[in-house]
């Protein structure tokens, strides 16, 4: 199992350990049934016993097949054992470190695997495409079972992509573009179907919104997503509030997940309390369902064995740890994942951008003047207090938000490196670095706004219509 080989064995999360024990138990039974060599069986049994011991240490309970842990520590990264601990869950990201979240620690805590140079090279070799700059720069930094996806691709076996968006406001900000930019690249290089979920039901449950307003936000956000350039013949975009009522297959998968996850489990994973509404408690099953291909019979012709790859920010991982635990118990393949870092707020990397704070974000609706003003006024600087000090000691790119943003949106590696060297040496001043970011973002957002104007209501309706895509299964 890839997670065990790549460090998941050290995971502090009992749900992940339970998943590993279950998978290893299946491997032992398979080896015995195949009458494998004695040494192979003994090695597999030894690992199984070690995993069971780790599970008992983490939970205080003996492993019992079919009975996941009912009381365990949340998978969020903190709150902590020390002052410098990070806190990460699907709704909140906080750290006291000006450099941002410690992603190496997060990989260990979540039990995922680092996207290393070998994996990046393999993606290039398998697809024949230069790795996206999000991969080259570690913006997508962590994965689950990506090698398994590449194995399937090399063997001509299909997979599909699934990502999503929680529409909490009418306008998206530049941070929301990150998963869609990368997902579009993945779709193009692998030539696979894509489903995009708009969780307007989630936003109704968590925010002070009416159902109608949540759906309206979903439609507006869909226009921004379409403007990213997705192929209408290969992409299905849906709103939960609309699609769930029309798809029996989707609902069947929801209740299968609901049956196999206890209230104690979701409390442990997501931090729910007894005072949370029952809609919140049942929602994770809705975000899990698109990871199973039978939720989209119109696309996959009722096939059950097509694996899903989910590009998303690391804060969404708790949903899919739960999904991966449930999948084999309801007869489906575990989804694979690729995780991105967080897009920092203008004020600094201690938190991610918020759509509810207009000054923390560069919105896709901002004018060139607003972009310039926000960056000059609010972008946290890694420069020194005076020009003289800055020329002498240089700036700190590790904490400078303008430089961080350029790592996302400036595609030219050589130019980015030149900027880094110049700023670090003191040759480039903070104002000049901010100017470089302004000149990068203004045309990018203007181009997006032009593409969005061309998105008609008819296009939105077609993207959202359940239908066969340009693939045969």
C-alpha positions as CSV (number, residue, x, y, z in Angstrom):
1,X,0.0,0.0,0.0
2,X,1.4,3.4,-1.1
3,X,0.5,5.2,2.1
4,X,2.4,2.7,4.3
5,X,5.4,2.8,2.1
6,X,5.6,6.5,2.0
7,X,5.2,7.2,5.7
8,X,1.5,6.8,6.4
9,X,2.5,4.1,8.9
10,X,3.7,6.9,11.2
11,X,0.4,8.7,11.0
12,X,-1.0,9.8,14.3
13,X,-4.6,9.6,13.1
14,X,-6.4,6.4,14.2
15,X,-8.8,6.5,11.2
16,X,-5.8,6.3,8.8
17,X,-4.3,3.5,10.9
18,X,-7.6,1.6,10.8
19,X,-7.5,1.9,7.0
20,X,-4.0,0.6,6.8
21,X,-4.7,-2.4,9.0
22,X,-7.8,-3.2,6.9
23,X,-5.8,-3.0,3.7
24,X,-2.9,-5.0,5.0
25,X,-5.4,-7.7,6.3
26,X,-6.8,-7.9,2.8
27,X,-3.3,-8.4,1.4
28,X,-2.5,-11.2,3.9
29,X,-5.7,-13.0,3.0
30,X,-4.9,-12.6,-0.7
31,X,-1.4,-13.9,-0.3
32,X,-2.7,-17.0,1.5
33,X,-5.4,-17.6,-1.0
34,X,-2.8,-17.4,-3.8
35,X,-0.5,-19.8,-1.9
36,X,2.3,-17.2,-2.1
37,X,5.8,-18.0,-0.8
38,X,6.0,-18.5,2.9
39,X,8.5,-15.7,3.4
40,X,6.1,-13.2,1.6
41,X,3.2,-14.3,3.8
42,X,5.3,-14.0,7.0
43,X,6.5,-10.6,6.1
44,X,2.9,-9.4,5.4
45,X,1.7,-10.9,8.7
46,X,4.5,-9.2,10.6
47,X,3.6,-5.8,9.1
48,X,-0.1,-6.5,9.9
49,X,0.7,-7.2,13.5
50,X,2.8,-4.1,13.7
51,X,0.0,-2.0,12.3
52,X,-2.5,-3.5,14.8
53,X,-0.1,-2.6,17.6
54,X,0.2,1.0,16.4
55,X,-3.6,1.1,16.1
56,X,-4.0,-0.1,19.7
57,X,-1.4,2.4,20.9
58,X,-3.2,5.3,19.2
59,X,-6.8,4.3,20.2
60,X,-6.5,2.2,23.3
61,X,-8.7,-0.3,21.5
62,X,-8.1,-3.6,19.7
63,X,-8.6,-3.5,16.0
64,X,-11.9,-4.9,15.0
65,X,-12.7,-5.4,11.3
66,X,-15.6,-3.3,10.0
67,X,-15.6,-1.1,13.2
68,X,-13.6,2.1,12.6
69,X,-12.5,4.0,15.7
70,X,-15.3,5.9,17.4
71,X,-13.3,8.3,19.5
72,X,-10.1,9.8,18.2
73,X,-8.2,13.0,17.7
74,X,-9.3,15.2,14.9
75,X,-7.2,15.1,11.7
76,X,-6.7,18.8,11.8
77,X,-3.2,20.0,12.3
78,X,-3.5,21.2,15.9
79,X,-4.4,23.0,18.0
80,X,-1.2,22.2,19.5
81,X,1.4,20.9,21.7
82,X,3.3,24.2,21.6
83,X,3.0,27.8,20.8
84,X,4.2,27.3,17.2
85,X,1.6,24.7,16.3
86,X,-0.6,25.2,13.2
87,X,-4.3,24.7,13.1
88,X,-5.9,23.4,10.0
89,X,-9.4,22.2,9.3
90,X,-11.8,22.6,6.4
91,X,-12.9,26.0,7.6
92,X,-10.0,27.5,9.5
93,X,-6.2,27.9,8.8
94,X,-4.1,29.5,11.4
95,X,-0.4,29.6,12.2
96,X,1.8,31.9,14.3
97,X,4.7,31.5,11.8
98,X,5.1,34.4,9.3
99,X,6.3,31.9,6.7
100,X,3.0,30.1,6.9
101,X,2.0,26.6,7.7
102,X,4.7,24.0,8.1
103,X,3.7,21.6,5.3
104,X,6.3,19.0,6.1
105,X,4.8,18.6,9.5
106,X,1.3,18.6,8.0
107,X,2.3,15.7,5.7
108,X,3.4,13.7,8.8
109,X,0.2,14.6,10.8
110,X,-2.1,13.8,7.9
111,X,-0.2,10.7,6.8
112,X,0.0,11.7,3.2
113,X,3.1,11.5,0.9
114,X,5.3,14.3,-0.4
115,X,5.2,15.1,-4.1
116,X,9.0,14.6,-4.6
117,X,11.2,15.0,-7.7
118,X,10.8,11.3,-8.6
119,X,7.0,11.7,-8.8
120,X,7.3,14.9,-10.8
121,X,9.7,13.3,-13.2
122,X,7.4,10.3,-13.6
123,X,4.4,12.6,-14.4
124,X,6.6,14.3,-17.1
125,X,7.7,10.9,-18.5
126,X,4.3,9.4,-18.6
127,X,2.5,12.3,-20.1
128,X,5.2,13.8,-22.3
129,X,4.4,17.3,-20.8
130,X,6.6,19.6,-18.8
131,X,5.4,19.7,-15.2
132,X,3.2,22.6,-14.3
133,X,4.9,25.3,-12.4
134,X,2.6,24.5,-9.4
135,X,4.4,21.1,-9.3
136,X,7.9,22.5,-10.0
137,X,7.5,25.1,-7.1
138,X,5.9,22.8,-4.6
139,X,2.5,24.5,-4.7
140,X,1.0,21.1,-5.1
141,X,3.1,19.4,-2.5
142,X,1.4,16.3,-1.2
143,X,-0.5,13.3,-2.5
144,X,-2.3,10.0,-1.9
145,X,-1.9,7.2,-4.4
146,X,-0.8,9.3,-7.3
147,X,1.6,6.5,-8.4
148,X,-1.4,4.2,-8.5
149,X,-3.1,6.7,-10.9
150,X,0.0,6.8,-13.1
151,X,0.1,3.0,-13.1
152,X,-3.5,2.9,-14.4
153,X,-2.8,5.5,-17.0
154,X,0.2,3.6,-18.3
155,X,-1.9,0.5,-18.5
156,X,-4.6,2.4,-20.5
157,X,-7.1,2.2,-17.6
158,X,-9.4,5.2,-17.2
159,X,-9.7,7.6,-14.3
160,X,-11.5,10.9,-13.8
161,X,-11.0,14.2,-12.0
162,X,-13.1,15.7,-9.2
163,X,-12.7,19.1,-7.6
164,X,-15.1,21.6,-6.2
165,X,-15.9,25.0,-4.8
166,X,-17.9,26.2,-1.8
167,X,-19.7,29.4,-3.0
168,X,-19.6,31.7,0.0
169,X,-19.7,34.9,-2.0
170,X,-20.7,36.2,-5.4
171,X,-17.2,37.0,-6.4
172,X,-14.3,34.6,-6.2
173,X,-10.7,35.7,-5.4
174,X,-7.5,34.8,-7.0
175,X,-6.8,32.1,-4.4
176,X,-9.9,30.2,-5.6
177,X,-8.3,29.9,-9.1
178,X,-5.5,27.7,-7.9
179,X,-7.3,24.3,-7.9
180,X,-9.1,25.1,-11.2
181,X,-5.9,26.2,-13.0
182,X,-4.2,23.0,-12.0
183,X,-7.2,20.7,-12.6
184,X,-7.5,22.2,-16.1
185,X,-3.9,21.3,-16.8
186,X,-4.4,17.8,-15.4
187,X,-7.5,17.3,-17.6
188,X,-5.6,18.4,-20.7
189,X,-2.5,16.3,-20.2
190,X,-4.3,13.1,-19.2
191,X,-7.5,13.7,-21.4
192,X,-10.0,12.6,-18.8
193,X,-13.5,13.6,-17.7
194,X,-13.9,16.2,-14.9
195,X,-16.7,16.7,-12.4
196,X,-16.9,20.0,-10.4
197,X,-19.1,20.1,-7.3
198,X,-20.6,23.4,-6.0
199,X,-21.4,22.8,-2.4
200,X,-24.1,25.5,-2.1
201,X,-25.9,23.3,0.4
202,X,-22.8,23.4,2.7
203,X,-22.7,27.2,2.6
204,X,-26.4,27.4,3.4
205,X,-25.7,25.2,6.5
206,X,-22.6,27.0,7.7
207,X,-23.3,30.6,6.7
208,X,-26.1,33.1,7.3
209,X,-27.5,32.6,3.8
210,X,-30.9,31.7,2.3
211,X,-31.1,28.7,0.1
212,X,-31.8,31.0,-2.8
213,X,-28.8,33.2,-2.1
214,X,-26.5,30.1,-1.8
215,X,-27.7,28.8,-5.2
216,X,-27.2,32.3,-6.7
217,X,-23.6,32.4,-5.5
218,X,-23.1,28.9,-7.0
219,X,-24.2,30.1,-10.4
220,X,-22.0,33.2,-10.3
221,X,-19.0,31.1,-9.2
222,X,-19.7,28.6,-12.0
223,X,-19.3,31.5,-14.5
224,X,-15.9,32.2,-13.1
225,X,-15.0,28.5,-13.3
226,X,-16.1,28.2,-16.9
227,X,-14.0,31.3,-17.7
228,X,-10.9,29.3,-16.7
229,X,-11.3,27.6,-20.1
230,X,-12.7,24.1,-19.3
231,X,-13.8,22.0,-22.3
232,X,-17.6,21.8,-22.2
233,X,-17.5,18.3,-23.9
234,X,-15.4,16.9,-21.1
235,X,-16.7,18.7,-18.0
236,X,-19.8,18.4,-15.8
237,X,-20.4,21.1,-13.3
238,X,-23.2,20.7,-10.7
239,X,-24.8,22.4,-7.8
240,X,-25.7,20.2,-4.9
241,X,-29.0,22.0,-4.4
242,X,-29.9,21.2,-8.0
243,X,-28.3,17.9,-8.8
244,X,-29.0,15.8,-5.7
245,X,-32.8,16.0,-6.3
246,X,-32.4,14.6,-9.8
247,X,-29.9,11.7,-9.3
248,X,-31.0,8.6,-7.4
249,X,-27.5,7.1,-8.0
250,X,-25.8,10.1,-6.3
251,X,-28.2,9.8,-3.3
252,X,-27.6,6.1,-3.0
253,X,-23.9,6.7,-2.6
254,X,-24.6,9.4,0.0
255,X,-26.6,7.1,2.2
256,X,-24.0,4.3,1.8
257,X,-21.4,6.6,3.2
258,X,-23.7,7.8,5.9
259,X,-24.4,4.2,7.0
260,X,-20.7,3.5,7.4
261,X,-19.6,6.6,9.4
262,X,-20.7,7.1,13.0
263,X,-21.6,10.4,14.7
264,X,-18.5,9.9,17.0
265,X,-16.3,9.6,13.9
266,X,-17.5,12.8,12.3
267,X,-17.1,14.6,15.6
268,X,-13.6,13.4,15.8
269,X,-12.7,14.2,12.2
270,X,-14.5,17.6,11.9
271,X,-14.9,18.8,15.4
272,X,-18.7,18.9,15.4
273,X,-20.4,19.4,18.7
274,X,-23.8,18.3,20.0
275,X,-25.1,21.8,19.3
276,X,-24.3,21.6,15.6
277,X,-27.3,21.1,13.3
278,X,-27.8,17.6,11.8
279,X,-27.2,19.0,8.3
280,X,-23.6,19.7,9.1
281,X,-23.1,16.3,10.6
282,X,-24.5,14.5,7.5
283,X,-22.8,16.9,4.9
284,X,-19.4,15.1,4.7
285,X,-21.2,12.2,2.9
286,X,-22.3,14.6,0.2
287,X,-18.8,15.8,-0.5
288,X,-17.6,12.2,-0.5
289,X,-20.1,10.9,-3.1
290,X,-18.6,12.5,-6.2
291,X,-15.4,10.4,-5.6
292,X,-17.4,7.4,-6.7
293,X,-18.0,7.0,-10.4
294,X,-21.5,5.5,-10.0
295,X,-22.7,8.9,-8.8
296,X,-22.5,9.9,-12.5
297,X,-24.1,7.1,-14.6
298,X,-24.6,9.4,-17.5
299,X,-20.8,9.8,-17.8
300,X,-19.5,6.4,-16.8
301,X,-22.2,4.1,-18.1
302,X,-22.8,2.5,-14.7
303,X,-19.2,1.3,-14.4
304,X,-18.1,0.8,-10.7
305,X,-14.3,0.6,-11.1
306,X,-13.1,3.9,-12.4
307,X,-10.8,5.6,-9.9
308,X,-11.1,9.3,-9.0
309,X,-8.2,11.8,-8.6
310,X,-9.0,14.9,-6.5
311,X,-6.9,18.0,-6.7
312,X,-7.7,20.2,-3.7
313,X,-6.2,22.4,-1.0
314,X,-4.8,20.4,2.0
315,X,-7.6,21.7,4.3
316,X,-10.1,19.5,2.4
317,X,-8.2,16.3,3.1
318,X,-10.3,15.3,6.2
319,X,-13.3,14.8,3.9
320,X,-11.4,12.5,1.7
321,X,-9.6,10.6,4.5
322,X,-13.1,9.6,5.6
323,X,-14.0,8.8,2.0
324,X,-10.9,6.6,1.5
325,X,-11.8,4.7,4.7
326,X,-15.4,4.1,3.6
327,X,-14.7,3.3,-0.1
328,X,-13.5,-0.4,0.1
329,X,-16.3,-1.2,2.5
330,X,-19.0,-0.1,0.0
331,X,-17.3,-1.7,-3.0
332,X,-15.4,1.3,-4.5
333,X,-11.8,2.3,-5.3
334,X,-10.3,4.8,-2.9
335,X,-9.9,8.2,-4.5
336,X,-6.4,9.5,-5.0
337,X,-5.5,13.1,-4.1
338,X,-3.1,15.9,-4.8
339,X,-2.9,18.6,-2.2
340,X,-2.0,22.3,-2.7
341,X,-0.7,24.8,-0.1
342,X,-2.9,27.6,1.0
343,X,-3.1,30.9,-0.8
344,X,-2.1,33.5,1.8
345,X,-4.0,36.6,2.8
346,X,-2.5,39.9,1.7
347,X,-1.8,40.6,5.4
348,X,0.5,37.6,5.7
349,X,0.8,33.8,5.5
350,X,-0.6,33.2,9.0
351,X,-4.0,32.6,7.5
352,X,-5.5,31.9,4.1
353,X,-7.5,34.4,2.0
354,X,-11.1,35.1,3.1
355,X,-13.9,35.9,0.7
356,X,-15.6,37.7,3.6
357,X,-12.7,40.3,4.0
358,X,-12.4,42.4,0.9
359,X,-9.0,43.7,2.0
360,X,-7.5,40.2,2.5
361,X,-8.1,39.3,-1.1
362,X,-7.6,40.3,-4.7
363,X,-11.0,39.5,-6.2
364,X,-11.7,38.5,-9.8
365,X,-14.0,41.5,-10.0
366,X,-11.4,44.1,-8.9
367,X,-10.4,46.9,-11.2
368,X,-6.7,47.6,-12.1
369,X,-6.8,50.5,-9.7
370,X,-8.2,48.4,-6.8
371,X,-5.6,45.7,-7.4
372,X,-2.8,48.3,-7.3
373,X,-4.2,49.9,-4.1
374,X,-4.7,46.7,-2.3
375,X,-1.3,45.4,-3.0
376,X,0.5,48.7,-2.2
377,X,-1.5,49.2,1.0
378,X,-2.1,45.7,2.4
379,X,0.5,43.3,1.0
380,X,2.8,42.2,3.9
381,X,6.4,43.1,3.2
382,X,9.6,41.2,3.9
383,X,11.6,44.3,3.3
384,X,13.6,46.3,5.9
385,X,12.3,49.5,7.6
386,X,14.5,51.9,5.7
387,X,15.9,51.9,2.2
388,X,19.5,52.0,3.6
389,X,18.8,48.9,5.7
390,X,17.1,47.1,2.8
391,X,20.0,47.9,0.4
392,X,22.5,46.5,3.1
393,X,20.6,43.5,4.4
394,X,18.1,42.6,1.7
395,X,14.5,41.4,1.9
396,X,13.0,38.2,3.1
397,X,11.1,36.3,0.4
398,X,10.0,33.6,2.8
399,X,7.5,36.1,4.5
400,X,6.9,38.6,1.7
401,X,3.4,38.2,0.3
402,X,4.1,39.9,-3.0
403,X,6.8,37.3,-3.7
404,X,4.6,34.5,-2.5
405,X,1.9,35.6,-5.0
406,X,4.4,35.7,-7.8
407,X,5.3,32.1,-7.2
408,X,1.7,31.3,-8.0
409,X,1.1,33.5,-11.0
410,X,4.5,34.4,-12.6
411,X,5.1,31.4,-14.9
412,X,8.6,32.3,-16.0
413,X,11.0,30.4,-13.7
414,X,14.0,32.5,-14.7
415,X,12.3,35.8,-14.1
416,X,11.0,34.6,-10.7
417,X,14.5,33.6,-9.7
418,X,16.0,36.9,-10.8
419,X,13.3,38.7,-8.7
420,X,14.2,36.5,-5.7
421,X,17.9,37.1,-6.0
422,X,17.5,40.9,-6.5
423,X,15.1,41.2,-3.5
424,X,17.2,39.0,-1.2
425,X,20.4,41.0,-2.1
426,X,18.7,44.4,-1.5
427,X,19.0,45.5,-5.2
428,X,15.1,45.3,-5.5
429,X,13.0,47.4,-3.1
430,X,9.7,46.4,-1.7
431,X,7.8,49.0,-3.9
432,X,9.5,47.5,-7.0
433,X,8.5,44.0,-5.9
434,X,4.9,45.1,-5.4
435,X,5.0,46.7,-8.8
436,X,6.1,43.4,-10.4
437,X,3.1,41.7,-8.8
438,X,0.7,44.4,-9.8
439,X,1.9,44.1,-13.4
440,X,1.4,40.4,-13.3
441,X,-2.0,40.3,-11.7
442,X,-3.7,43.2,-13.6
443,X,-3.6,41.6,-17.1
444,X,-4.3,38.2,-15.7
445,X,-7.5,39.4,-14.0
446,X,-8.5,41.6,-16.9
447,X,-8.2,38.6,-19.3
448,X,-10.3,36.5,-16.9
449,X,-13.0,39.3,-16.7
450,X,-13.1,39.4,-20.5
451,X,-13.6,35.6,-20.7
452,X,-16.3,35.7,-18.1
453,X,-18.3,38.3,-20.0
454,X,-18.5,35.7,-22.8
455,X,-20.0,33.1,-20.5
456,X,-23.8,33.0,-21.3
457,X,-26.6,31.6,-19.3
458,X,-27.0,29.0,-22.0
459,X,-23.4,27.9,-21.5
460,X,-23.9,27.6,-17.8
461,X,-27.0,25.5,-18.4
462,X,-25.1,23.2,-20.8
463,X,-22.2,22.6,-18.4
464,X,-24.7,21.8,-15.6
465,X,-26.8,19.4,-17.7
466,X,-26.3,15.7,-16.7
467,X,-25.1,14.2,-20.0
468,X,-22.7,11.9,-21.7
469,X,-19.2,13.5,-22.1
470,X,-16.8,12.9,-24.9
471,X,-15.6,9.6,-23.5
472,X,-16.8,6.0,-24.0
473,X,-16.9,3.4,-21.2
